[in-house]
Amino acid sequence: MHILSRAKDEIREVCRRVSKCRNRRCTGREARYNGGLWKDSFSPEDARFCVGCPQMLTSEQLTDLSENFKTVSQNGSGFLPHSELQAALKVLGIDVPGYKMRELCDRYGFTNSGNVELSQFAALFQELEQAKHQETNRWKERIGSVSGAYQIPSDKQENTVHTIRTEEEVAFSNWINSNLSMDPDLKRLLPVIPEGNDLYTKVQDGLIICKLVNLAVAGTIDERAINKKNLNTYTKLENLTLALMSAQAIGCNIINIDNIDLSKGTPHLVLGLLWQIIRIGLFNQIDLQHCPGLFRLLREGETLDDLRKLSPEEILMRWVNYHLENAGISRRLTNFTTDINDSEIYTHLLHQIAPHGSGVSLTPLNLKGNVNRAAAMLDEAEKLDCREFVTPNDVANGIYKLNLAFVANLFNKHPNLPDPAADEIVEEVIEETREEKTYRNWMNSMGVNPYVNWLYSDLQNGVIIFQLYDIIRPGIVQWKRVVRVFHKLRGMMDQIQNCNYAVELGKQLRFSLVGIQGKDIYDGNQTLTLALVWQLMRAYTLTVLAQCTQSGDSLPADKDIVAWVNQKLASCGKSSSIRSFQDPCISDARVVLDLIDAIKPNVIDHSLIKSDGSLDSNMENAKYAITCGRKIGAKIYALPEDIVEVKPKMVMTVFACLMARDYMPDMRESAAAPVTPMMS
């Protein structure tokens, strides 16, 4: 089998390995050996796979196999039982459906009861690996109808294709390079080459995605738990699981994405996840807490509550229009596509927000042609260190995501919204609490639509609540009773009617809703809204746990979870235990770390655990515990502070998620069955 489409350095590597091969039956060896000398030249035609030669597996691949299958040696000798072939291929990143595996075994003559020599397995692997590369290249060459895009087939659905925008590949690669270039852990990975498949290759060990999560929301991942050195397939998958669970904890929707998808570098899933992480990082500072000057965007008669009800996109449009008005410009921004493609609004915006002495000018307005004007405008943006995300063509073509990111980055770096002066009376800014943020992130990670930005205003029509009910108990919502389009005359009554129905459904699920009416949710009553939302999150957590434990419709009680925790700890020789979710011993997080170690040994580095009982040490332990819990695939939304302060509600979710992780089906202690995140 010939290598048809390999980069020159890959071909050289193939030839190097072939030249070292001493297997007399190796066709690659015969092709390279000539008159007692190994040829120095190489070409795609010469570089053949060593058919039937285990030396064509890399040392890393052999290590992965030997660690997971006792019949395989690191020196390339050994065999695999027929029943383990599919698992072994999965270790090496090739996920083969059962029906296809049977066809391959028939073609190769592998019998159900026999063993397969490693040399035969290597030949099978090389065939599948080559087919995978050829399929990707073939589809990438077939440019789709969308300008600057190509299409790839779905791995999971037949007759389905996904469109990949090259503009996003370039923008996200450049964002990674500009923000993570100084990170010593990423020296071997950066820079990411914007063109080609480099982005999808570089994210496959999980390091870049973990770093991006921390860039978006600082401190989400305790970096002590990231696998950074001597990575093999298994430790890379652990990193990817950690990245996914942590992304979910900050509000990313990862339904239908798993660590195997990312380890394959599946383009549409990688880009989708990266965009969500980048978007959260860009938007999480567009609020009154981080920018008190936002009050200047209020219109006559509005309060800060009205500002909280706006989405980040709406706030950014107001911000742009505020500066256009101050510049005496009559144009207004109403979208991030057609309104910006001539660069006039951008040019005036840059001129308004630029610090004195930066040299930003209006000269781009003198140029003709949208692309030329955009290029000149971006030269002005570069003076503010704000050229990220867009190219001149992206501006001229009005690429929504990238222009939105460009404007958000401008806002974060140069808002030019002065804080309130001493003589300006402004309402007290109410910060989002940890509890509110946790609930909001949970809802967004469930994929609710629209995106939840401010808990109380975004729940007041009930639509988000119904979506959550439908996730917790599919079919419980009678959607015919739900009003989803609201008109001015009946809008208020329809929204209250929805909220009344939401309370009714809560009672069907045996929520404690005494004294809570639909009008309370509509009014944004914080105490009563939080009471309902907590019970939604609790019901979801326990439903996932019930599914994992296969306990049917019976949801576990708190005492059941406590009993399981203590039984699990005792069965693994741990001396720690808990009496309840309010037990003070939880505050140093050591019992959580013990439980994670009991569920999955060797994940915890015990030298990192601190035992002096100080607040700082307890917080370090809690950060490490939550990160390690996510690393093994537990869907933990709680924060370290919840453990240190022993918040019983959030502590319950931590133990329930770890219990669910322990009961997850088909969890084998090998990379052949990598940790699969708990999905909804």
N, C-alpha and C positions, 0 to 999 in steps of 0.2 A: 504494500500500500504506500503510495507516494504522498508526501506532504505538498499540498498544492498552494497553500496560502499562508506561509509562515514568514515572520520577520527574519531578517538576516541573522540576528543574534540567536534566535531560536533554532534556526537551521544549524548554526555553528555548534550549539549545545548538543543537538541530536548527533551530529557527526563526531563530536568529542566523545560522547558515551559509546557510540558504535565502535570507535577506534580502540576503546579499552576492552571491548567484548572479546572473550576467548571461547565463546560457544560456537563449536564447529558448524552447528545447524543454523546459525544466525544469518539470515539473508542480508541484513545490513552489513555484517562483517565481510561477507563475500564481495559486496559492492564496493567496499572501501579498501579492501586489501588487493594490492597489485604487485606481483613480483617480489614479495617479501617486504614491501614498504607500504606504509599507510599513506594514502594520497593527502596532500595538503589542501587542494581545491575542494570546493563544495558547491552544490547547487540543489534546488528543490528536487531535481530528478535523481541526484545521487543520494540525497539524504533519505534513507529508507528506515522505517521502523524495524527494530529487531524482532521479527515475528517469532513468538515463542520464547523470547529472552527476558527474564526477570530484571536484567540490568537496565532495561528501558524504563523501569520504575525509578523515580528519584530516591535519594537516601531518605528524604522526608516522608515520602509515601511508604517506603519499606518500614520506617519507624512506626508510622501510624498503624500499619497492618500488624506489625509484631506486637504492639502494645494492646491490640484488641483481639488478636487471634493467636492462641498459644502454639498453633501448628506452623506459624510463619517465623522465620529467623530474619534478623536485620541484615544478614549477609546475602539475602536473596534466595535462600533455599526454603523448602517446605511445601506445604499444600494447604488447600482450603476445603472443608466439607462442602458438598453440593448445596446444602441448606443455608450456608453462610455467604454464598456468592453475592446475593443482592445486598446484604448488609456491608460486605467488603467494598463493593462499588460505591455505596453511599459514604463510606469513610473517605474515599478518594474524590468525593464531590459529584458522583454520577448517580442520579436518582432514577432508577429504571422501574417502570410499572411491572406488576406481576405477570401480566399476559405477555409483555415483551420479553421478560426474563425467561419465560418458558420457551419462547420461540428461539432465543439466542442459545439456550442450552441444547435444544434439539439440533440446531445447526452445527454447533461445536461438538456434538456427540457426548455431552456430559450426562451421565446417568444419575437418577435421583438418589441412589444409594451409595454412589462412589465418591471418591475424593478428586479434586481438581488440582493438578500440579500448578505451582506458582507461575511457571513459564506459560502455561495455557491461560491462566487468569490474566497475565500481563498482556497477552495478545488480544484478549477480549476487551480489556480496559482501553488499550490503544485504539482499537476500532471505534469504540464509543466516544472516546475523547476527540478523535479526528472528525467523526460525524458531527459532533457538537460544534466544533470550530467552523466546519464547512457550512452548516445550517445558518449560523450567525452571520457569517460573511455573505452568504447568498442573499439573505434577507436585507442586509444592510446596503447591498448594492442596488436593491430595488427601491429607488426613491419614491416615496409616496406623493400624493397630490398636494400636500401641505408644503409650502416653501420652507426650506431649511429644516426638513424633517425626513425621517425614514421610518419604516415599519418593521416590526419583528413579530413572529408568531407567539402565541401564548403557550407556555409550558403546561398549563392546567386546563385549558379549554380548546377543543378542536375548532377549526374554522374561525378562530378569533385572532385578530392582530392588534398590536398596540403601537400607537404613533409616538415616536421619540423626537423631541425638538432638540436640534443641535445647539440652538441658542441657550437652552437650559444647561446642557452639558458644559458649554464654555463658561457660562456665568457662575455655575456652582463650583466648577474647578477653580476658577480665579478667586472666588470668595474663600475657598479653603486655603489656597496658596497665600493670599494676603493676610489672613487672620491666624493661621497656624504655622507659618513658616519658621517662627522662632522656637517652636516646641521641640526640645531635644529628642523626645520619644518618636518623632515623625521624620527624623532626618533621612532615613532610608526610603521613605515613601514620597516625600515632597521634593520638588514641585510635582503636582499632578499635571500631566500634559492635557490641555483642553480638548485636543482633537483625538479621534479614535476611541479605543476602549480603555484607556489608561484609568479613567475615573472608576470604572466598574471593577477593574483589577485591584486598585489601591484600597478600596473599601472592604475587601473580602476578609481581612483579618480583624475587623471591628474597631481598630484603634482610632481611625479618623472619625468614625461616627460617634464614638464615645466622647472624643474631644469636642466635636460640634455640639453635642448635648450640653456639655459643661459651658461652652461658649454661649449657648442660648440662655441657659439658666444656671448660673454659677453654683457649684457645689452639689449638683444633682448626683454625680457619680464620685464616690471616694476612689481616687486613682490608685490607691494601694491595692485595690481588688482587681485592677485591669491586668490581664496577662500581656507582658510587654516583650519578653525575651524568649528565644528558643521556641518559637511558636510552631505547633503542629496543627493538623486539621482539627483536633478536639479542642485545643485551647483557643483557636480562632473562633470556633463555634460558640464557645463560652463567652467570648468578648461580644459576639454578635447578639447573643441572647441578652446580655447585660445592656447593650446599646438599645435593643428593641424595648425591653421592659422599662428602661429609664426614659426613653422617648415617650412611651405611653404614659408614664407618670407625670410628664410635663404637659400632656394634652394632645399628643399625636395619636391619630387613628391608625393602628397597625393591623386591623382586621384584614385577613388574607395575606399577610406578610409573615414569613418565618425566617429563622436564621439560615436555613438551607437556601432560600431565595436569595438572600444577601451574599451567601458564600459563593453562589454561582454568578453574582454580579448581574442579576436580572434587571435590565435597564429601566423599564417603566416603574418597577417597585423601588429601585435605588433612588431614582429622581424624585418620585413621590414622597419618599421618606425624608430625603434631604431638604426638599422644599418646605415640608411641614416644620422641620427643626429650625431652618433658617428663618421662616416666617415668624415663629414664636419668639426667636431671639430678637428680631427686628421690632416686633410689636410690643414686647413686654415692658418697654420703657415709655410707651406712649400713653401715659396716664398722669393724673394730677400729683401723685406721690413723687414721681421722678421729674416731672416738669410742671411746677406750680403755675407757670405762666400760661398754661392752657386755658385758664379762666378768661383770657383775652379773646378767645374764640366764641364766647357766649353771645347769643343774639339777645335783643331787647326782650325782657320778660322771662328769660331762661335762668335756671339755677344750675348748680353743679350736678344735681341729679340728672338733669337733661343731658349734660355732657357725658355722664357715665353710661347713658343709654345708647350712645353712638358707638358704632363699630370703629376699629382702628382705621379702616378705609375712609369712613365718613369724616373722622377727625383729621386725617391727612388732607382730604379735599378742602375742609374748612381752613386748615393751616395755609395751604397754597393760596386760597382765595383771599385770606387775610392779608398776605403779603402783596398780592396783586392789587388789592384795594389801596394799600399804603403806597404803592408805586404809582397810583393814578391810572392803572390799566383797567379798561372796561371789560376785558375778557374774564371768564370764570371757568374753573375746572369742574367738569361734571363726570368725567370718567378717566381711566388710565390707558385709553386706547386711541381713539380718534382725536381727542382734544389735545394730545401732546405730540402728535406725529410731525408737526411743523417746527417744534422746539421753541416756539415763541414764549409760551408760558414758562418753560424751563429756564430760558435765558433771563427773563425778568425775575423769576424766583431766585436764581443764583445771585443776581445782582443785589437783591434785597437782603438776603441772609448772610452775604459775605462780610467778614470782619473788615474793618478799615485797614487799608494797606495791603490787602490780599491781591489786588490787581485784577479782580474780576470785572469784566466789562460787558457791554451790550453789542459788541462788534459782530457776533453771529447773526444778528438781525439784518445785517447788510448783505448777507450771502443769499444766493438763489438756490433752490433745490433742497428738499427736505433732508436728504442724506448729508449733503455738504454742510447745511446749517447744524445738523445734529452733531457732526464731527467737531465743528468749531465750538458748539455748546459744551461738549464733553471735555474739550481742552480747558474751558473755563472751570468746569467742575473739578478737573484735576488740580487746579490751584487750591481747592478746598479739601483735597484728598478724598474726593467723593465720586470717583469715576466708576465705582463697582456696578456690576450686574448688567449694564446695557452697552451695546455697541451702537454706532450710528444707524445701522440697519434695524436694530431692535426698537429704537426710538421711532424711526420713520415708518416701521411696520406696525407700531402700536402693540407690542407683545405685552399683554396685561401683567402677568406675574412679574416679569423683569422690571417693568416700569414702576409697578407698585413697590417693589423692593428698592429700586433706585430712590424713590421719593422718601420711603421710610428711613433709609440710610442718611439722606440729607437732613431729615428731621432730627434724628438721633445725634448727629454731629454738629449741626448748626440750626437749632430751632429759632433763635432770635425772638424769643418770647420773654420779655423781662419779667422777673418775679414781681409780685405785688409790692407797690411802694408803701411807705409808712402811712400815707394819707388815703390809701385805697382800702376800702372795707370789702373783705372777701369771706365767704362762708368757710367754716372749718372743714378741712379736707378729711374725709373718712377713708382710712386705708382699708384695703381688702385684707381680711384676717386669714390666718393659715388655714382655718377650717373652710372658709369660703373658697379659697384658692384650690384646696384639695378636691372639693366637690366639683368645682368648675372644670378642673383638669380631667377628673373622672368622666364627666359628661361628654366633654369633647373627644376623649379617647374612645368613647362608644360610637362616634361617628354621627352624633345628632346634628340636625340641620334646622335652623341656622346655627352657626358657631356661637357658643356662649361666651360673652365678654364680661357682663355684669349680672351676677346671679339673679338679683331681684327683678330687674326690668325684663330680662330675657325669658323668665319663667312665667310672667304674668298673664300670658294668653293660654298657657297650659299645653301648647303643642310639644314642647321639649319633654315635658313630663310624660305625655302619652307615648312618645318614642321610647322612653326609658322603661315604662311599664311593658311595652311590647317586646323589649329585649329580655326583661326579667321573666315574663310569662307570655310567650307568643300566643296571640289570639285573644288575649283578655280584653283588648280595646275594641269596642264597636266603633270603627272609624266613621260610620254614617252619622254618629252622634257628635262628631268632632267638627267644629267650624275651623277652617284653615285659612280662609280669605275673609278679611275684616273690612267692613265698610264704615264710613264715618257715622252714619245715623245709628247703626246697631252695633258698632264695634265694641263699645264698653259692655253691653249686655251679653254679646256673644262670648267675649273673653271671660266674663264672670261665669257664664254657663259652662264653658269648658273647665274652668277651675273647680266648679261644683262637681262635675263628673270625675275630675282627677281625684278629689277627696273621696268620692264614692268608690272608685276603684281601689284606693288605698285601704278602705275598710274591708273590701272583698279579700284583700291580701292580709287581713288581720293587723294592719298598722294601728298604732295607738294615736288616734287623731282627735281625741276629746277636745272640744272647744275650737277646732280648726274648721273654718268655712272657706268656700271658694273665694269669697271677697277678700279674705286675708292674704291669699296668694296673689290675687290681682293687685291689691294695695301694696305689695312688697313688704309685708310685715316680716321683719328679719327673723325674729324668734320662731314664729310659726312656720315660715318657709324653710328654715334650717331644720326644724323638727321633721317635716315631710321629706326633705332631701336626704337627711341622714338615714331614714328608714328605707328609702329607695336604694341607697348605696349598700346598706346592710343586707337588704333582701337580695340584691344582685350578688354580693359576695357569698352569701349562704347558698344561693341557687347554684353558683359555679361549684361550690364545695359539695353540694348534694349530688351534682352530676358526676363529679370525680369519685365520690364514695359509692355511687350507684345506690343511693338510699331512696330513690323514687321522689315522690312529692313531699316527703317528710324532711323539713329543714333542720339541720343540727341546732341544738340549743347551746348557749354559752358553756354550760356545764359539760357538754359532750366534747367541746373543743379543749377545755381545760384538762379533762380526763385524758384526751388523746395526747396532749402536750406532755403530760407527766409520764404516761405509759411509754411514749416514744423515747423520752430522755432516759428513763430507767432501763429500757431494753438495750440501750447502747452504752450503758455503764456510766451515765452522767449523774452527778450528785445533785444538780440543780433541779428545781421544780417551782411551780406557781400555785397559789391558792385561788386566785381570781385575776381578772384583767386590771385590778387596782392594786395588786401586790407590789409593795415598795421595792422588792428585789428586782423588778423589771427595769428600774431606772438606769442601771449600769449596762444594760443590754447584753450582759453575759449569758443570760438564759436564752436569749434569742440566738446568739452565736452558737451556743451548745446545740440548740435544736437544728440549726442549719447544718452543723457538723454531723449530727445524727442522721439527717436526711441524705446528705451527700458528703461523705468523708473526703478529706484532703482539699476542700474548697477554702476552709478557714486557715489563715496563717496565725497560729496561736501566739507567736512572738509579738504580734501587733496589738494584742488585747491588753488593756490597761486595767489595773486592779486597785488603784489607790482611792477610788470612790469620789474623786473631785469632780466638780461640774464639767470642767474641760475634758477630763478623761472619759467621763460617761458620754459626753457628746461625741467624742472621737469613736468610741465603741459603737454608738448608735448609728453613726454615719456608715461605719464599716459593715455593720449588721444589715442595714437596709440594702446597701449595694450588693453584698454577698447573696442576700435573699433574691434579689432581682437576677443576679448572675446565674442562679440555678433554675430560673424560670418562674419564680413567684411574682404574681401581679400585685406589687405593693405600692400603694399610693401614699401611705403615711410618710411623715417627715421625721427626721431624727429627734426633733423637739418633742414629738408626740410620745416617743419612748422614754426620753429622759424625764419628762413631766408626768409620765404614766397617765396619759389621757385614755381612759378605758375604751371609748368607742374606737379610736384608731388602733389601739393596741389589739383589740379583738380582730380587726381586719388583718393585721400583720400575722397573727397566729392562724387565722382561718385560711389565709392565702398560702402559708407554709404547709398547713395540713392538706390543702387541695393539691399542692405540688407533690407531696409525698404519695398521694393516691392516684396521680395522673397515670393513665393506662400506657402500657408499652414503654415504660421508662427503663431502659437497660443501662447499666453502668459501663457504657462504651460509646465511642464516637459513632458507632454504627447506628445508634439510636440517640442522636444528639438531643439535648434538652430542648423541648418544644415549649415556647411560651404559652401560658394559659390564655386562650383566645375566647372571645365571647361567641 
